[in-house]
Amino acid sequence: MTVAEPMTVKSSFAIRAFDAAAAYDELRLSTYLAKESVAAKIQIEPEYHGLLLRFSEVGYFNRLYARNEAVADHLDEIEQFYGESPFGCELVTACGNQQLIAEACTRRGWLPGRYYAWMHMKTGLATLKHEYPEISIRQPRPDERTSFLEFYLRGFEAPASNFPAAIRNMRHLFDLPQLHFRIASRKGQDAAIGMLCVQGEAAMLAAGATLPEQRRHGCHHAVLADRIRLAERLGCKDIVSYAYADSQSHLNMESMGLRTVSVAQAWQFKAAVRS
């Protein structure tokens, strides 16, 4: 597994990436909350030096973003918050005392999850050597928005039964000025999508997905390069992202010049375990 440099060197960059990811998810949930009748299903709570997100219908959004080890002293309250969620929650962190968090979670029966690699790069330092002439990238037209969201859900291999509800919520994202959307086509066929979330001077590479049958043809690289160039044009000074450690997405971003500034393990709370 990739090992990041000492946190004393890179902690500020790791926190920058972590905060961007938390803000991106909070932005999406708060948009759904404001635009749809889902008040009984969504909760957003800034607590315990972190952010608690709960959405009873979508597993991914049952997330606890913990900025440091302070979360270890509040697992009982956190379990109560997520106790009614059929998904439990995933605790995600980038900094802090990882051993202390691990010990506290293990004592309470939480399960170890995947390792996340947190990434950062100053704009202007990207390694954009490869060109892909057979791949074209565009912003989706208004009449392509539903197909973009369907593509997104297919790319992340979401169950087809979830598509209608997800699209009903996600269609509001196109109204947010912070978000920029991209579609890549290869040989005339839509192949990959990606989003860029701009937060002040930082731009987060988000929602990159390639259809399974279109993988290993440079589509992910091409969409990454396009969004990095877009961030530069928009005047952003930092580019951040995260991915499963040592995944293809992680390796692709490193090849573009992003540096791994932290690797941290996630933890899973399953409500049924505590019932």
C-alpha positions in Angstrom: 0.0 0.0 0.0 1.2 3.5 -0.7 2.6 5.3 2.3 2.4 9.1 2.5 5.2 11.3 3.8 5.2 12.4 7.5 2.0 14.3 8.4 4.2 17.1 9.9 5.1 18.0 6.3 1.8 17.6 4.6 -1.0 17.9 7.2 -2.2 21.3 5.9 -2.6 19.9 2.4 -4.4 16.8 3.7 -6.8 18.9 5.7 -7.4 21.0 2.6 -8.3 18.0 0.6 -10.4 16.5 3.5 -12.3 19.8 4.0 -13.1 20.0 0.3 -14.5 16.5 0.3 -16.7 17.2 3.3 -17.9 20.5 1.9 -18.7 18.8 -1.5 -20.9 16.2 0.2 -22.5 18.7 2.4 -23.3 20.9 -0.6 -25.0 18.0 -2.4 -27.0 17.0 0.6 -28.0 20.5 1.6 -29.2 21.0 -2.1 -31.4 17.9 -2.0 -32.7 19.1 1.4 -33.6 22.5 0.0 -35.1 21.3 -3.3 -36.9 18.1 -2.5 -39.3 16.9 0.2 -36.6 14.9 2.1 -36.4 16.7 5.4 -37.3 13.5 7.3 -34.6 11.6 5.5 -31.6 13.9 5.6 -29.6 15.2 8.6 -26.5 17.4 8.5 -24.8 18.0 11.9 -21.4 19.7 12.5 -20.2 18.0 15.6 -17.2 16.5 17.4 -14.6 18.4 15.2 -16.2 17.0 12.2 -19.4 16.6 10.1 -22.1 14.0 10.4 -24.2 13.3 7.3 -27.2 11.0 7.2 -29.5 10.1 4.3 -31.7 7.1 5.0 -32.1 6.3 1.3 -28.5 6.5 0.1 -25.8 4.4 1.7 -22.9 6.6 0.5 -24.2 9.7 2.3 -24.2 8.1 5.7 -20.7 9.4 6.5 -18.9 10.9 9.4 -16.0 13.3 8.4 -13.7 13.4 11.4 -11.0 16.1 11.3 -9.0 14.6 14.1 -9.0 12.0 16.9 -11.5 13.9 19.0 -14.2 11.7 17.4 -12.8 8.7 19.5 -14.5 10.2 22.6 -17.9 10.4 21.0 -18.6 7.1 19.4 -21.5 6.4 21.7 -23.3 9.6 20.5 -22.4 8.9 16.9 -23.8 5.4 17.1 -27.1 6.9 18.4 -27.1 9.4 15.5 -26.7 6.6 13.0 -28.6 3.9 14.9 -31.8 4.4 12.8 -29.9 4.3 9.5 -30.1 1.0 7.6 -26.6 1.7 6.4 -24.9 2.6 9.7 -22.1 4.9 8.8 -18.5 5.2 7.4 -16.0 7.2 9.5 -13.6 9.0 7.2 -10.5 10.9 8.3 -7.3 12.2 6.9 -5.3 13.4 9.9 -5.1 13.0 13.6 -4.1 10.1 15.7 -5.1 7.1 13.6 -4.1 4.6 16.3 -6.3 6.2 18.8 -9.2 6.2 16.4 -8.6 2.6 15.5 -8.5 1.5 19.1 -11.7 3.3 20.0 -13.5 1.9 17.0 -12.3 -1.7 17.5 -13.4 -1.6 21.2 -16.9 -0.8 20.1 -17.1 -3.4 17.3 -16.6 -1.1 14.4 -15.2 -2.8 11.3 -12.0 -1.7 9.5 -12.8 -0.2 6.1 -10.9 0.8 3.0 -7.8 3.0 3.0 -8.3 6.5 1.4 -5.5 8.4 -0.2 -5.9 12.2 0.1 -4.3 14.1 -2.7 -3.1 17.7 -3.5 -1.3 19.6 -6.2 -0.6 23.3 -6.8 -2.1 24.3 -10.2 0.5 24.8 -12.8 2.4 21.7 -11.7 0.4 19.1 -13.5 2.0 16.5 -15.7 -0.3 16.6 -18.7 2.0 14.9 -21.3 -0.4 12.4 -22.8 -2.9 13.5 -25.4 -5.9 11.4 -26.6 -7.0 12.5 -30.1 -9.8 9.9 -30.2 -11.3 11.3 -27.0 -13.4 14.5 -27.1 -14.7 16.3 -24.0 -17.6 18.6 -23.6 -19.9 20.2 -21.1 -23.3 18.5 -21.2 -26.1 20.5 -22.9 -29.3 21.1 -20.9 -31.0 18.3 -22.9 -28.2 15.9 -21.9 -28.4 16.4 -18.1 -30.6 13.3 -17.4 -28.3 11.2 -19.6 -25.3 12.6 -17.7 -26.8 11.5 -14.4 -27.7 8.1 -15.8 -24.1 7.8 -17.0 -22.9 8.8 -13.5 -25.0 6.1 -11.9 -23.9 3.5 -14.4 -20.3 4.4 -14.0 -20.5 3.9 -10.3 -22.5 0.7 -10.8 -25.5 1.8 -8.8 -28.6 -0.4 -8.9 -30.9 0.5 -11.7 -33.8 0.6 -9.3 -32.2 3.6 -7.6 -32.0 5.7 -10.8 -35.3 7.6 -10.6 -35.0 8.8 -7.1 -31.3 9.6 -7.5 -31.9 11.6 -10.7 -34.7 13.5 -9.1 -32.3 14.7 -6.4 -29.2 15.1 -8.5 -30.8 17.2 -11.3 -30.6 20.2 -8.9 -26.8 20.1 -8.9 -26.7 21.6 -12.4 -28.0 24.9 -10.8 -25.0 25.2 -8.5 -22.3 27.6 -9.8 -19.6 25.7 -7.8 -20.0 22.6 -10.0 -18.7 22.0 -13.5 -19.6 18.9 -15.5 -17.7 17.1 -18.2 -18.5 14.2 -20.6 -15.8 12.4 -22.6 -16.6 10.6 -25.8 -14.4 8.0 -27.4 -14.9 7.1 -31.1 -18.4 8.7 -31.0 -19.5 6.9 -27.9 -19.9 8.5 -24.5 -17.3 6.9 -22.3 -16.6 8.8 -19.1 -17.8 11.7 -17.0 -16.3 14.0 -14.3 -17.1 16.9 -12.1 -15.1 19.8 -10.7 -16.2 21.5 -7.5 -14.7 24.9 -7.0 -14.4 26.1 -3.4 -12.7 29.5 -3.2 -9.1 29.0 -4.5 -9.3 25.2 -4.3 -10.8 22.9 -7.0 -11.8 19.3 -6.1 -11.7 16.6 -8.8 -15.0 14.7 -8.1 -17.2 12.1 -9.6 -14.8 10.7 -12.2 -16.3 7.5 -13.6 -15.7 5.5 -16.8 -18.1 2.9 -18.1 -16.6 -0.6 -17.6 -16.4 -1.4 -21.3 -14.6 1.9 -22.0 -11.8 1.5 -19.4 -8.1 1.3 -20.1 -8.4 3.6 -23.2 -7.2 6.8 -21.5 -10.7 8.2 -20.8 -10.1 8.8 -17.1 -6.8 10.5 -17.8 -8.4 12.7 -20.4 -11.2 13.8 -18.1 -8.6 14.5 -15.3 -6.5 16.6 -17.6 -9.5 18.6 -18.8 -10.6 19.4 -15.3 -7.1 20.4 -14.2 -6.9 22.8 -17.1 -10.3 24.1 -16.3 -9.3 24.7 -12.6 -6.3 26.7 -13.9 -8.5 28.8 -16.2 -10.9 29.5 -13.3 -8.0 30.9 -11.2 -7.8 28.1 -8.6 -4.5 27.7 -6.8 -5.0 24.2 -5.4 -6.3 21.0 -6.8 -7.4 18.3 -4.4 -9.1 14.9 -4.5 -9.2 11.5 -2.8 -9.5 7.9 -3.9 -9.2 4.4 -2.6 -5.5 3.9 -1.9 -3.6 2.2 -4.8 -6.8 2.1 -6.9 -6.5 2.9 -10.6 -8.1 6.3 -9.9 -5.4 7.0 -7.3 -2.6 5.9 -9.6 -4.0 8.0 -12.5 -4.1 11.1 -10.4 -0.6 10.6 -9.2 0.5 10.2 -12.8 -1.0 13.7 -13.4 1.1 15.2 -10.7 -1.1 15.1 -7.7 0.7 14.0 -4.5 -0.6 11.7 -1.9 -0.5 13.8 1.3 -2.2 11.3 3.6 -3.4 7.7 3.7 -5.9 6.9 6.4 -8.2 3.9 7.1 -11.9 4.3 7.2 -14.1 2.6 9.8 -17.6 1.1 9.4 -20.4 1.2 12.0 -23.2 -1.3 11.2 -26.2 -0.5 13.3 -27.3 -4.2 13.3 -24.1 -5.1 15.1 -25.1 -3.0 18.1 -28.8 -3.9 18.2 
